[in-house]
């Protein structure tokens, strides 16, 4: 799945309150800068119910890679695996990997928050689900993206997606 397989949305158009809260907090930290510094992030500034739905990657350069620094417990439950410390290349579903990589690359290239709706599917025969994500860049040097925080609320289809992942991958990986 490539960048063409998802719908890019401006974060200001999200009608879901949790997405708006995450985006508004990022904007507050950003201020007049291109993006905020990760060390400014304070989990206690957000409603606790949102934290399990966050993912944070460190952007590594030479070669470019995205490694999870934080993998929320909702994603661990959903995928049956904690990806903290692992590269996105460890994602077992080729479609999910390609979509995730394309979205992270877009954030790195445009250096702005990116909202998107995209299809996720567990295995070739799994039912597709539409998922919404908000990916927000951080910069440790002010020049390039060094972290990306993602808010992705699985709660609506959590049970169905978890069951599909379990059938497709034995409950052990994304």
Order of alpha helices (4+ residues) and beta strands (2+ residues): beta-alpha-alpha-beta-beta-alpha-alpha-beta-beta-beta-alpha
